[in-house]
Amino acid sequence: MNFIKNIFGPKIIAGNQIPISENELNLSILPNRESLDQIENWIDEEAFQKSWFKYGVPDFIKAEINKKINNRPTYTDLMLAISRKYFQKLNYLEIGVSVGKNFFQLLNAHIESDFTGFDIENINPVLERKMELTAKEEWKTPPGSIKKSPSYLNAYSYKGNAVKYLCADVWDENSWSKLEGNKYNFIFSDALHSPEAILFEFRMLVKYKLLDKYFIIVWDDLVGKMKNSFYSIIRKYNEAYSIKEIYLLEINGWVGEHEKAHSVGIISSFDF
């Protein structure tokens, strides 16, 4: 791992370029754009009216969300290239699904894999209509939560993939316990963009043994104190998980060139 030790303790040096070839990245762009073309409108106005946080979509993004994007790489393109290169079968967890735009692209690009989405919002009906519901479990949301409706874990099938959607407050530890028994090899964290939240998420991943032996974790929007939490996770859990790769880079998000690039952090438990 990229540590430089000094009198103040280990300083972490993060790379800014993933060892993915241009060809590997290009092979991810076309299927992702084809997936996006399947859905004309990601916004279900009735669902947005009933949502707690407008699905995490600010008004300036909502105005851009359905626009076509060019072929400059997005973080979804990068995640697809990485996941295809290193995992024959993906067991994917996305924390903060929003309307499902990122989730849907990865779901379309993999076969015979497992996908779990975790969000305080109800599953976007636009996304749900693409899948077949196979099971549902429901329980009470803690009284102190901003979420006032019951929490639930839905199971779906989609083109040979098994899909779960955990609709719950990310601060609700009981809801995290519903994921126990899973071993995720690829995790994308894009929910509450606060230092405390990503530290809590990682504690839950550890407590419920949700990390596979070989895993990759990607965090979106690592700016300011969020970046400090990213480094804290690495320092605290390096010994237990032998973190091998660390990257911080700027790349377009899921509305592509229609907003500024995102600061993305990546770690893995194996060498790229």
CYANA upper distance limits for C-alpha pairs under 8 A (distance plus 0.5 A):
  1 MET  CA    243 ILE  CA      6.89
  1 MET  CA    244 LYS  CA      5.25
  1 MET  CA    245 GLU  CA      6.59
  1 MET  CA    246 ILE  CA      7.85
  2 ASN  CA     12 ILE  CA      6.31
  2 ASN  CA     13 ILE  CA      5.65
  2 ASN  CA     14 ALA  CA      7.22
  2 ASN  CA    244 LYS  CA      8.42
  2 ASN  CA    245 GLU  CA      8.08
  2 ASN  CA    246 ILE  CA      7.72
  3 PHE  CA     10 PRO  CA      6.31
  3 PHE  CA     11 LYS  CA      6.01
  3 PHE  CA     12 ILE  CA      5.18
  3 PHE  CA     13 ILE  CA      6.54
  4 ILE  CA     10 PRO  CA      6.03
  4 ILE  CA     11 LYS  CA      5.54
  4 ILE  CA     12 ILE  CA      6.90
  4 ILE  CA     13 ILE  CA      7.80
  5 LYS  CA      9 GLY  CA      6.19
  5 LYS  CA     10 PRO  CA      4.74
  5 LYS  CA     11 LYS  CA      6.47
  6 ASN  CA     10 PRO  CA      6.68
  6 ASN  CA     11 LYS  CA      7.79
 12 ILE  CA    231 TYR  CA      7.72
 13 ILE  CA    246 ILE  CA      8.13
 14 ALA  CA    246 ILE  CA      5.56
 14 ALA  CA    247 TYR  CA      5.19
 14 ALA  CA    248 LEU  CA      6.33
 15 GLY  CA    246 ILE  CA      6.73
 15 GLY  CA    247 TYR  CA      5.00
 15 GLY  CA    248 LEU  CA      6.62
 15 GLY  CA    249 LEU  CA      8.24
 16 ASN  CA    247 TYR  CA      6.05
 16 ASN  CA    248 LEU  CA      5.81
 16 ASN  CA    249 LEU  CA      5.40
 17 GLN  CA    247 TYR  CA      7.74
 17 GLN  CA    249 LEU  CA      7.50
 18 ILE  CA    247 TYR  CA      7.83
 19 PRO  CA    272 PHE  CA      7.42
 20 ILE  CA     24 GLU  CA      6.81
 20 ILE  CA     25 LEU  CA      7.26
 20 ILE  CA     81 ALA  CA      7.88
 20 ILE  CA     82 ILE  CA      7.79
 21 SER  CA     25 LEU  CA      6.83
 22 GLU  CA     26 ASN  CA      6.55
 23 ASN  CA     27 LEU  CA      6.67
 24 GLU  CA     28 SER  CA      7.27
 24 GLU  CA     81 ALA  CA      6.50
 25 LEU  CA     29 ILE  CA      7.11
 25 LEU  CA     73 PRO  CA      7.99
 25 LEU  CA     77 ASP  CA      7.10
 25 LEU  CA     78 LEU  CA      6.92
 25 LEU  CA     81 ALA  CA      6.09
 26 ASN  CA     30 LEU  CA      7.54
 27 LEU  CA     31 PRO  CA      8.01
 27 LEU  CA     81 ALA  CA      8.10
 28 SER  CA     32 ASN  CA      6.83
 28 SER  CA     77 ASP  CA      5.89
 28 SER  CA     78 LEU  CA      8.06
 28 SER  CA     80 LEU  CA      6.56
 28 SER  CA     81 ALA  CA      6.22
 29 ILE  CA     33 ARG  CA      6.70
 29 ILE  CA     71 ASN  CA      7.09
 29 ILE  CA     73 PRO  CA      7.43
 29 ILE  CA     77 ASP  CA      6.09
 30 LEU  CA     34 GLU  CA      6.72
 31 PRO  CA     35 SER  CA      6.64
 31 PRO  CA    105 GLN  CA      8.41
 31 PRO  CA    109 ALA  CA      7.28
 32 ASN  CA     36 LEU  CA      6.85
 32 ASN  CA     76 THR  CA      8.37
 32 ASN  CA     77 ASP  CA      7.41
 32 ASN  CA    105 GLN  CA      5.90
 32 ASN  CA    106 LEU  CA      8.16
 32 ASN  CA    109 ALA  CA      7.96
 33 ARG  CA     37 ASP  CA      6.76
 33 ARG  CA     69 ILE  CA      8.46
 34 GLU  CA     38 GLN  CA      7.24
 35 SER  CA     39 ILE  CA      8.13
 35 SER  CA    104 PHE  CA      7.84
 35 SER  CA    105 GLN  CA      6.10
 35 SER  CA    108 ASN  CA      7.19
 36 LEU  CA     40 GLU  CA      8.47
 36 LEU  CA    101 LYS  CA      8.08
 36 LEU  CA    105 GLN  CA      7.48
 40 GLU  CA     66 ASN  CA      7.25
 41 ASN  CA     66 ASN  CA      6.37
 41 ASN  CA    126 VAL  CA      8.47
 42 TRP  CA     65 ILE  CA      7.72
 42 TRP  CA     66 ASN  CA      7.12
 42 TRP  CA     99 VAL  CA      7.05
 42 TRP  CA    101 LYS  CA      8.07
 42 TRP  CA    126 VAL  CA      6.73
 43 ILE  CA     48 PHE  CA      8.01
 43 ILE  CA     62 LYS  CA      8.46
 43 ILE  CA     99 VAL  CA      7.90
 43 ILE  CA    126 VAL  CA      7.92
 44 ASP  CA     48 PHE  CA      6.76
 44 ASP  CA    124 ASN  CA      7.81
 44 ASP  CA    125 PRO  CA      7.38
 44 ASP  CA    126 VAL  CA      7.21
 45 GLU  CA     49 GLN  CA      6.68
 46 GLU  CA     50 LYS  CA      7.06
 47 ALA  CA     51 SER  CA      6.58
 47 ALA  CA    122 ASN  CA      8.38
 47 ALA  CA    124 ASN  CA      7.52
 47 ALA  CA    125 PRO  CA      7.87
 48 PHE  CA     54 LYS  CA      5.83
 48 PHE  CA     55 TYR  CA      7.43
 49 GLN  CA     54 LYS  CA      7.97
 51 SER  CA     55 TYR  CA      7.02
 51 SER  CA    121 GLU  CA      6.53
 51 SER  CA    122 ASN  CA      7.95
 52 TRP  CA    120 ILE  CA      8.12
 52 TRP  CA    121 GLU  CA      7.09
 52 TRP  CA    146 ILE  CA      8.09
 52 TRP  CA    147 LYS  CA      7.42
 53 PHE  CA     57 VAL  CA      8.25
 53 PHE  CA    121 GLU  CA      8.17
 54 LYS  CA     58 PRO  CA      7.91
 55 TYR  CA     98 SER  CA      5.25
 55 TYR  CA     99 VAL  CA      6.71
 55 TYR  CA    121 GLU  CA      6.79
 56 GLY  CA     98 SER  CA      6.37
 57 VAL  CA     61 ILE  CA      6.57
 57 VAL  CA     62 LYS  CA      6.46
 57 VAL  CA     98 SER  CA      7.80
 58 PRO  CA     62 LYS  CA      6.64
 59 ASP  CA     63 ALA  CA      6.83
 60 PHE  CA     64 GLU  CA      7.41
 61 ILE  CA     65 ILE  CA      6.33
 61 ILE  CA    255 VAL  CA      8.13
 61 ILE  CA    259 GLU  CA      8.29
 64 GLU  CA    255 VAL  CA      7.19
 64 GLU  CA    258 HIS  CA      7.06
 65 ILE  CA    255 VAL  CA      6.30
 66 ASN  CA    255 VAL  CA      8.46
 67 LYS  CA    255 VAL  CA      7.94
 69 ILE  CA    255 VAL  CA      7.22
 69 ILE  CA    256 GLY  CA      5.95
 69 ILE  CA    257 GLU  CA      7.07
 69 ILE  CA    258 HIS  CA      8.22
 70 ASN  CA    256 GLY  CA      7.58
 70 ASN  CA    257 GLU  CA      7.68
 72 ARG  CA    252 ASN  CA      8.28
 72 ARG  CA    256 GLY  CA      8.00
 72 ARG  CA    257 GLU  CA      8.28
 73 PRO  CA     77 ASP  CA      6.28
 73 PRO  CA     78 LEU  CA      7.43
 73 PRO  CA    251 ILE  CA      7.65
 73 PRO  CA    252 ASN  CA      7.11
 73 PRO  CA    256 GLY  CA      8.39
 74 THR  CA     78 LEU  CA      6.94
 74 THR  CA    251 ILE  CA      6.42
 74 THR  CA    252 ASN  CA      4.98
 74 THR  CA    253 GLY  CA      5.74
 74 THR  CA    254 TRP  CA      7.01
 74 THR  CA    256 GLY  CA      6.69
 75 TYR  CA     79 MET  CA      6.54
 75 TYR  CA    251 ILE  CA      6.56
 75 TYR  CA    252 ASN  CA      6.62
 75 TYR  CA    253 GLY  CA      6.13
 75 TYR  CA    254 TRP  CA      7.88
 75 TYR  CA    264 VAL  CA      8.46
 76 THR  CA     80 LEU  CA      6.58
 76 THR  CA    102 ASN  CA      6.65
 76 THR  CA    105 GLN  CA      8.00
 76 THR  CA    106 LEU  CA      7.95
 76 THR  CA    253 GLY  CA      7.83
 76 THR  CA    254 TRP  CA      7.53
 77 ASP  CA     81 ALA  CA      6.74
 78 LEU  CA     82 ILE  CA      6.69
 79 MET  CA     83 SER  CA      6.43
 80 LEU  CA     84 ARG  CA      6.51
 80 LEU  CA    106 LEU  CA      6.85
 80 LEU  CA    109 ALA  CA      8.06
 81 ALA  CA     85 LYS  CA      6.66
 82 ILE  CA     86 TYR  CA      6.73
 83 SER  CA     87 PHE  CA      6.06
 83 SER  CA     90 LEU  CA      7.64
 83 SER  CA    186 PHE  CA      7.92
 84 ARG  CA     88 GLN  CA      7.36
 89 LYS  CA    111 ILE  CA      8.31
 89 LYS  CA    112 GLU  CA      7.40
 89 LYS  CA    113 SER  CA      5.90
 89 LYS  CA    114 ASP  CA      8.49
 90 LEU  CA    110 HIS  CA      7.97
 90 LEU  CA    113 SER  CA      5.55
 90 LEU  CA    114 ASP  CA      6.68
 90 LEU  CA    115 PHE  CA      8.25
 90 LEU  CA    184 TYR  CA      8.48
 90 LEU  CA    185 ASN  CA      7.18
 90 LEU  CA    186 PHE  CA      7.56
 91 ASN  CA    113 SER  CA      6.60
 91 ASN  CA    114 ASP  CA      5.20
 91 ASN  CA    115 PHE  CA      6.42
 91 ASN  CA    116 THR  CA      8.48
 91 ASN  CA    183 LYS  CA      7.58
 91 ASN  CA    184 TYR  CA      5.43
 91 ASN  CA    185 ASN  CA      6.01
 91 ASN  CA    186 PHE  CA      6.83
 92 TYR  CA    114 ASP  CA      6.68
 92 TYR  CA    115 PHE  CA      5.28
 92 TYR  CA    116 THR  CA      6.54
 92 TYR  CA    184 TYR  CA      6.23
 92 TYR  CA    185 ASN  CA      6.90
 92 TYR  CA    186 PHE  CA      5.40
 92 TYR  CA    187 ILE  CA      6.26
 92 TYR  CA    188 PHE  CA      8.49
 93 LEU  CA    115 PHE  CA      6.60
 93 LEU  CA    116 THR  CA      5.25
 93 LEU  CA    117 GLY  CA      6.36
 93 LEU  CA    118 PHE  CA      8.04
 93 LEU  CA    184 TYR  CA      7.00
 93 LEU  CA    186 PHE  CA      6.93
 93 LEU  CA    187 ILE  CA      5.25
 93 LEU  CA    188 PHE  CA      6.86
 94 GLU  CA    103 PHE  CA      7.75
 94 GLU  CA    116 THR  CA      6.81
 94 GLU  CA    117 GLY  CA      5.38
 94 GLU  CA    118 PHE  CA      6.63
 94 GLU  CA    187 ILE  CA      6.27
 94 GLU  CA    188 PHE  CA      5.25
 94 GLU  CA    189 SER  CA      6.57
 94 GLU  CA    190 ASP  CA      7.90
 95 ILE  CA    117 GLY  CA      6.70
 95 ILE  CA    118 PHE  CA      5.33
 95 ILE  CA    119 ASP  CA      6.83
 95 ILE  CA    187 ILE  CA      8.19
 95 ILE  CA    188 PHE  CA      6.67
 95 ILE  CA    189 SER  CA      5.34
 95 ILE  CA    190 ASP  CA      6.19
 95 ILE  CA    191 ALA  CA      6.08
 96 GLY  CA    117 GLY  CA      7.81
 96 GLY  CA    118 PHE  CA      6.35
 96 GLY  CA    119 ASP  CA      5.45
 96 GLY  CA    120 ILE  CA      8.37
 96 GLY  CA    189 SER  CA      7.05
 96 GLY  CA    190 ASP  CA      5.30
 96 GLY  CA    191 ALA  CA      4.30
 96 GLY  CA    192 LEU  CA      7.96
 97 VAL  CA    101 LYS  CA      8.37
 97 VAL  CA    102 ASN  CA      8.05
 97 VAL  CA    103 PHE  CA      7.15
 97 VAL  CA    117 GLY  CA      6.47
 97 VAL  CA    118 PHE  CA      6.87
 97 VAL  CA    119 ASP  CA      6.29
 97 VAL  CA    190 ASP  CA      7.83
 97 VAL  CA    191 ALA  CA      7.92
 98 SER  CA    119 ASP  CA      7.57
 98 SER  CA    121 GLU  CA      8.00
 98 SER  CA    124 ASN  CA      8.26
 99 VAL  CA    123 ILE  CA      8.09
 99 VAL  CA    124 ASN  CA      5.92
 99 VAL  CA    126 VAL  CA      8.38
 99 VAL  CA    127 LEU  CA      7.87
100 GLY  CA    104 PHE  CA      6.29
100 GLY  CA    124 ASN  CA      7.48
100 GLY  CA    127 LEU  CA      6.88
101 LYS  CA    105 GLN  CA      7.10
101 LYS  CA    254 TRP  CA      7.54
102 ASN  CA    106 LEU  CA      7.16
102 ASN  CA    254 TRP  CA      7.02
103 PHE  CA    107 LEU  CA      6.59
103 PHE  CA    117 GLY  CA      8.17
104 PHE  CA    108 ASN  CA      6.66
104 PHE  CA    127 LEU  CA      7.94
105 GLN  CA    109 ALA  CA      6.93
106 LEU  CA    110 HIS  CA      7.04
107 LEU  CA    111 ILE  CA      8.46
107 LEU  CA    115 PHE  CA      7.72
107 LEU  CA    161 ASN  CA      8.09
110 HIS  CA    161 ASN  CA      8.25
111 ILE  CA    159 LYS  CA      7.75
111 ILE  CA    160 GLY  CA      6.51
111 ILE  CA    161 ASN  CA      6.36
112 GLU  CA    160 GLY  CA      5.72
112 GLU  CA    161 ASN  CA      5.39
112 GLU  CA    162 ALA  CA      7.99
113 SER  CA    160 GLY  CA      8.08
113 SER  CA    161 ASN  CA      5.53
113 SER  CA    162 ALA  CA      6.95
114 ASP  CA    161 ASN  CA      6.33
114 ASP  CA    162 ALA  CA      5.38
114 ASP  CA    163 VAL  CA      6.48
115 PHE  CA    161 ASN  CA      7.86
115 PHE  CA    162 ALA  CA      6.73
115 PHE  CA    163 VAL  CA      5.24
115 PHE  CA    164 LYS  CA      6.71
116 THR  CA    163 VAL  CA      6.27
116 THR  CA    164 LYS  CA      5.10
116 THR  CA    165 TYR  CA      6.17
116 THR  CA    166 LEU  CA      7.82
117 GLY  CA    163 VAL  CA      8.47
117 GLY  CA    164 LYS  CA      6.77
117 GLY  CA    165 TYR  CA      5.23
117 GLY  CA    166 LEU  CA      6.50
118 PHE  CA    165 TYR  CA      6.49
118 PHE  CA    166 LEU  CA      5.16
118 PHE  CA    167 CYS  CA      6.46
118 PHE  CA    168 ALA  CA      7.55
118 PHE  CA    170 VAL  CA      8.20
119 ASP  CA    123 ILE  CA      8.41
119 ASP  CA    165 TYR  CA      8.43
119 ASP  CA    166 LEU  CA      6.96
119 ASP  CA    167 CYS  CA      5.70
119 ASP  CA    168 ALA  CA      6.46
119 ASP  CA    169 ASP  CA      7.47
119 ASP  CA    170 VAL  CA      7.60
119 ASP  CA    191 ALA  CA      7.84
120 ILE  CA    147 LYS  CA      7.48
120 ILE  CA    167 CYS  CA      5.72
120 ILE  CA    168 ALA  CA      5.07
120 ILE  CA    169 ASP  CA      5.40
120 ILE  CA    170 VAL  CA      7.37
121 GLU  CA    167 CYS  CA      6.63
121 GLU  CA    168 ALA  CA      7.91
122 ASN  CA    167 CYS  CA      6.37
123 ILE  CA    127 LEU  CA      7.62
123 ILE  CA    128 GLU  CA      6.98
123 ILE  CA    165 TYR  CA      7.58
123 ILE  CA    167 CYS  CA      7.67
124 ASN  CA    128 GLU  CA      6.68
125 PRO  CA    129 ARG  CA      6.41
126 VAL  CA    130 LYS  CA      7.73
127 LEU  CA    131 MET  CA      7.84
128 GLU  CA    132 GLU  CA      8.25
130 LYS  CA    158 TYR  CA      8.12
131 MET  CA    156 TYR  CA      6.61
131 MET  CA    157 SER  CA      6.49
131 MET  CA    158 TYR  CA      5.80
132 GLU  CA    156 TYR  CA      5.68
132 GLU  CA    157 SER  CA      5.80
132 GLU  CA    158 TYR  CA      7.16
133 LEU  CA    154 ASN  CA      7.70
133 LEU  CA    155 ALA  CA      6.47
133 LEU  CA    156 TYR  CA      4.86
133 LEU  CA    157 SER  CA      7.21
134 THR  CA    154 ASN  CA      8.18
134 THR  CA    155 ALA  CA      5.95
134 THR  CA    156 TYR  CA      5.65
134 THR  CA    157 SER  CA      7.45
135 ALA  CA    154 ASN  CA      6.29
135 ALA  CA    155 ALA  CA      5.46
135 ALA  CA    156 TYR  CA      7.56
136 LYS  CA    152 TYR  CA      7.47
136 LYS  CA    153 LEU  CA      6.27
136 LYS  CA    154 ASN  CA      4.93
136 LYS  CA    155 ALA  CA      6.72
137 GLU  CA    152 TYR  CA      5.94
137 GLU  CA    153 LEU  CA      5.69
137 GLU  CA    154 ASN  CA      6.96
138 GLU  CA    150 PRO  CA      7.09
138 GLU  CA    151 SER  CA      6.24
138 GLU  CA    152 TYR  CA      4.69
138 GLU  CA    153 LEU  CA      6.99
139 TRP  CA    150 PRO  CA      6.28
139 TRP  CA    151 SER  CA      5.94
139 TRP  CA    152 TYR  CA      6.70
140 LYS  CA    149 SER  CA      8.28
140 LYS  CA    150 PRO  CA      5.43
140 LYS  CA    151 SER  CA      6.52
141 THR  CA    145 SER  CA      7.50
141 THR  CA    147 LYS  CA      7.52
141 THR  CA    148 LYS  CA      7.34
141 THR  CA    149 SER  CA      7.29
141 THR  CA    150 PRO  CA      5.76
141 THR  CA    151 SER  CA      5.99
141 THR  CA    168 ALA  CA      7.80
141 THR  CA    169 ASP  CA      8.26
141 THR  CA    172 ASP  CA      8.37
142 PRO  CA    172 ASP  CA      7.65
143 PRO  CA    148 LYS  CA      8.01
145 SER  CA    169 ASP  CA      7.43
146 ILE  CA    169 ASP  CA      8.42
147 LYS  CA    168 ALA  CA      8.13
147 LYS  CA    169 ASP  CA      7.17
151 SER  CA    166 LEU  CA      8.15
151 SER  CA    167 CYS  CA      5.96
151 SER  CA    168 ALA  CA      5.44
151 SER  CA    169 ASP  CA      8.42
151 SER  CA    175 SER  CA      8.34
152 TYR  CA    165 TYR  CA      8.47
152 TYR  CA    166 LEU  CA      6.41
152 TYR  CA    167 CYS  CA      5.78
152 TYR  CA    168 ALA  CA      7.25
153 LEU  CA    164 LYS  CA      7.20
153 LEU  CA    165 TYR  CA      6.06
153 LEU  CA    166 LEU  CA      4.95
153 LEU  CA    167 CYS  CA      6.77
154 ASN  CA    164 LYS  CA      6.00
154 ASN  CA    165 TYR  CA      5.63
154 ASN  CA    166 LEU  CA      7.06
155 ALA  CA    162 ALA  CA      7.93
155 ALA  CA    163 VAL  CA      6.21
155 ALA  CA    164 LYS  CA      4.97
155 ALA  CA    165 TYR  CA      7.04
156 TYR  CA    162 ALA  CA      6.70
156 TYR  CA    163 VAL  CA      5.42
156 TYR  CA    164 LYS  CA      6.63
157 SER  CA    161 ASN  CA      6.37
157 SER  CA    162 ALA  CA      5.51
157 SER  CA    163 VAL  CA      6.31
158 TYR  CA    162 ALA  CA      7.06
158 TYR  CA    163 VAL  CA      7.57
166 LEU  CA    175 SER  CA      8.36
168 ALA  CA    172 ASP  CA      7.66
168 ALA  CA    175 SER  CA      6.92
169 ASP  CA    175 SER  CA      8.09
170 VAL  CA    175 SER  CA      8.28
170 VAL  CA    176 TRP  CA      8.19
170 VAL  CA    201 GLU  CA      8.08
171 TRP  CA    197 ALA  CA      8.34
171 TRP  CA    200 PHE  CA      8.16
172 ASP  CA    176 TRP  CA      7.31
173 GLU  CA    177 SER  CA      6.90
173 GLU  CA    204 MET  CA      7.89
174 ASN  CA    178 LYS  CA      7.45
175 SER  CA    179 LEU  CA      8.09
176 TRP  CA    180 GLU  CA      7.88
176 TRP  CA    204 MET  CA      7.23
176 TRP  CA    208 TYR  CA      8.16
177 SER  CA    208 TYR  CA      7.02
179 LEU  CA    208 TYR  CA      8.17
179 LEU  CA    210 LEU  CA      8.01
180 GLU  CA    208 TYR  CA      5.91
180 GLU  CA    209 LYS  CA      7.47
180 GLU  CA    210 LEU  CA      7.04
181 GLY  CA    208 TYR  CA      8.30
181 GLY  CA    209 LYS  CA      8.03
181 GLY  CA    210 LEU  CA      7.53
182 ASN  CA    209 LYS  CA      8.40
182 ASN  CA    210 LEU  CA      6.09
182 ASN  CA    211 LEU  CA      8.42
183 LYS  CA    209 LYS  CA      7.82
183 LYS  CA    210 LEU  CA      5.31
183 LYS  CA    211 LEU  CA      5.62
183 LYS  CA    212 ASP  CA      5.14
184 TYR  CA    210 LEU  CA      6.38
184 TYR  CA    211 LEU  CA      5.61
184 TYR  CA    212 ASP  CA      5.81
184 TYR  CA    215 PHE  CA      7.52
185 ASN  CA    211 LEU  CA      6.95
185 ASN  CA    212 ASP  CA      5.76
185 ASN  CA    213 LYS  CA      8.17
185 ASN  CA    214 TYR  CA      6.59
185 ASN  CA    215 PHE  CA      4.61
185 ASN  CA    216 ILE  CA      6.59
186 PHE  CA    215 PHE  CA      6.13
186 PHE  CA    216 ILE  CA      5.39
186 PHE  CA    217 ILE  CA      6.33
186 PHE  CA    218 VAL  CA      8.50
187 ILE  CA    215 PHE  CA      8.39
187 ILE  CA    216 ILE  CA      6.87
187 ILE  CA    217 ILE  CA      5.20
187 ILE  CA    218 VAL  CA      6.70
188 PHE  CA    217 ILE  CA      6.41
188 PHE  CA    218 VAL  CA      5.29
188 PHE  CA    219 TRP  CA      6.45
188 PHE  CA    220 ASP  CA      8.27
189 SER  CA    198 ILE  CA      8.16
189 SER  CA    217 ILE  CA      8.08
189 SER  CA    218 VAL  CA      6.66
189 SER  CA    219 TRP  CA      5.30
189 SER  CA    220 ASP  CA      6.91
190 ASP  CA    219 TRP  CA      6.85
190 ASP  CA    220 ASP  CA      5.99
190 ASP  CA    221 ASP  CA      8.28
192 LEU  CA    197 ALA  CA      6.52
192 LEU  CA    198 ILE  CA      8.07
193 HIS  CA    197 ALA  CA      7.45
193 HIS  CA    198 ILE  CA      7.99
193 HIS  CA    221 ASP  CA      7.57
193 HIS  CA    226 MET  CA      7.83
194 SER  CA    198 ILE  CA      7.14
194 SER  CA    225 LYS  CA      8.26
194 SER  CA    226 MET  CA      6.60
195 PRO  CA    199 LEU  CA      6.94
195 PRO  CA    225 LYS  CA      6.46
195 PRO  CA    226 MET  CA      5.16
195 PRO  CA    227 LYS  CA      8.40
195 PRO  CA    228 ASN  CA      8.04
195 PRO  CA    229 SER  CA      5.89
196 GLU  CA    200 PHE  CA      6.65
196 GLU  CA    229 SER  CA      8.17
197 ALA  CA    201 GLU  CA      6.60
198 ILE  CA    202 PHE  CA      6.74
198 ILE  CA    226 MET  CA      8.40
198 ILE  CA    229 SER  CA      7.63
198 ILE  CA    230 PHE  CA      8.38
199 LEU  CA    203 ARG  CA      6.81
199 LEU  CA    229 SER  CA      6.95
199 LEU  CA    233 ILE  CA      7.39
200 PHE  CA    204 MET  CA      6.83
201 GLU  CA    205 LEU  CA      6.83
202 PHE  CA    206 VAL  CA      6.75
202 PHE  CA    233 ILE  CA      8.05
203 ARG  CA    207 LYS  CA      6.46
204 MET  CA    208 TYR  CA      6.50
205 LEU  CA    209 LYS  CA      6.42
205 LEU  CA    210 LEU  CA      5.51
205 LEU  CA    211 LEU  CA      6.94
206 VAL  CA    210 LEU  CA      6.97
206 VAL  CA    211 LEU  CA      7.64
211 LEU  CA    215 PHE  CA      7.16
213 LYS  CA    269 SER  CA      7.83
214 TYR  CA    268 SER  CA      7.91
214 TYR  CA    269 SER  CA      5.97
214 TYR  CA    270 PHE  CA      6.70
215 PHE  CA    268 SER  CA      6.09
215 PHE  CA    269 SER  CA      6.07
215 PHE  CA    270 PHE  CA      7.94
216 ILE  CA    266 ILE  CA      7.60
216 ILE  CA    267 ILE  CA      6.25
216 ILE  CA    268 SER  CA      4.82
216 ILE  CA    269 SER  CA      7.24
217 ILE  CA    266 ILE  CA      6.18
217 ILE  CA    267 ILE  CA      5.97
217 ILE  CA    268 SER  CA      6.92
218 VAL  CA    264 VAL  CA      7.44
218 VAL  CA    265 GLY  CA      6.16
218 VAL  CA    266 ILE  CA      5.03
218 VAL  CA    267 ILE  CA      7.28
219 TRP  CA    264 VAL  CA      6.15
219 TRP  CA    265 GLY  CA      5.57
219 TRP  CA    266 ILE  CA      6.95
220 ASP  CA    262 HIS  CA      7.36
220 ASP  CA    263 SER  CA      6.80
220 ASP  CA    264 VAL  CA      5.24
220 ASP  CA    265 GLY  CA      7.14
221 ASP  CA    226 MET  CA      8.22
221 ASP  CA    262 HIS  CA      6.22
221 ASP  CA    263 SER  CA      5.41
221 ASP  CA    264 VAL  CA      6.36
222 LEU  CA    226 MET  CA      5.52
222 LEU  CA    227 LYS  CA      5.44
222 LEU  CA    230 PHE  CA      8.14
222 LEU  CA    263 SER  CA      5.77
222 LEU  CA    264 VAL  CA      6.38
222 LEU  CA    265 GLY  CA      7.02
223 VAL  CA    227 LYS  CA      5.98
223 VAL  CA    263 SER  CA      7.13
224 GLY  CA    228 ASN  CA      7.70
225 LYS  CA    229 SER  CA      6.99
226 MET  CA    230 PHE  CA      6.86
227 LYS  CA    231 TYR  CA      6.92
228 ASN  CA    232 SER  CA      6.65
229 SER  CA    233 ILE  CA      6.66
230 PHE  CA    234 ILE  CA      7.03
230 PHE  CA    265 GLY  CA      8.05
231 TYR  CA    235 ARG  CA      6.72
232 SER  CA    236 LYS  CA      6.51
233 ILE  CA    237 TYR  CA      6.41
233 ILE  CA    238 ASN  CA      8.38
234 ILE  CA    238 ASN  CA      5.91
234 ILE  CA    243 ILE  CA      7.70
237 TYR  CA    241 TYR  CA      6.55
237 TYR  CA    242 SER  CA      8.29
237 TYR  CA    243 ILE  CA      8.43
238 ASN  CA    242 SER  CA      5.45
238 ASN  CA    243 ILE  CA      5.71
239 GLU  CA    243 ILE  CA      8.30
241 TYR  CA    269 SER  CA      6.77
242 SER  CA    269 SER  CA      6.27
242 SER  CA    270 PHE  CA      8.35
243 ILE  CA    267 ILE  CA      7.27
243 ILE  CA    268 SER  CA      6.23
243 ILE  CA    269 SER  CA      5.00
243 ILE  CA    270 PHE  CA      7.41
244 LYS  CA    267 ILE  CA      7.83
244 LYS  CA    268 SER  CA      6.32
244 LYS  CA    269 SER  CA      5.77
244 LYS  CA    270 PHE  CA      5.78
244 LYS  CA    271 ASP  CA      6.05
245 GLU  CA    266 ILE  CA      8.14
245 GLU  CA    267 ILE  CA      5.79
245 GLU  CA    268 SER  CA      5.68
245 GLU  CA    269 SER  CA      7.53
245 GLU  CA    270 PHE  CA      7.44
245 GLU  CA    271 ASP  CA      6.71
245 GLU  CA    272 PHE  CA      7.56
246 ILE  CA    265 GLY  CA      7.97
246 ILE  CA    266 ILE  CA      6.22
246 ILE  CA    267 ILE  CA      5.16
246 ILE  CA    268 SER  CA      7.53
247 TYR  CA    264 VAL  CA      8.47
247 TYR  CA    265 GLY  CA      6.08
247 TYR  CA    266 ILE  CA      5.53
247 TYR  CA    267 ILE  CA      7.03
248 LEU  CA    263 SER  CA      7.42
248 LEU  CA    264 VAL  CA      6.15
248 LEU  CA    265 GLY  CA      5.05
248 LEU  CA    266 ILE  CA      7.03
249 LEU  CA    263 SER  CA      6.25
249 LEU  CA    264 VAL  CA      5.92
249 LEU  CA    265 GLY  CA      7.18
250 GLU  CA    261 ALA  CA      6.24
250 GLU  CA    262 HIS  CA      5.85
250 GLU  CA    263 SER  CA      5.25
250 GLU  CA    264 VAL  CA      6.69
251 ILE  CA    261 ALA  CA      5.41
251 ILE  CA    262 HIS  CA      5.80
251 ILE  CA    263 SER  CA      7.28
251 ILE  CA    264 VAL  CA      7.72
252 ASN  CA    256 GLY  CA      5.63
252 ASN  CA    257 GLU  CA      7.03
252 ASN  CA    259 GLU  CA      8.15
252 ASN  CA    260 LYS  CA      7.38
252 ASN  CA    261 ALA  CA      4.85
252 ASN  CA    262 HIS  CA      6.22
253 GLY  CA    259 GLU  CA      8.29
253 GLY  CA    261 ALA  CA      6.98
253 GLY  CA    262 HIS  CA      6.57
255 VAL  CA    259 GLU  CA      7.18
257 GLU  CA    261 ALA  CA      8.28
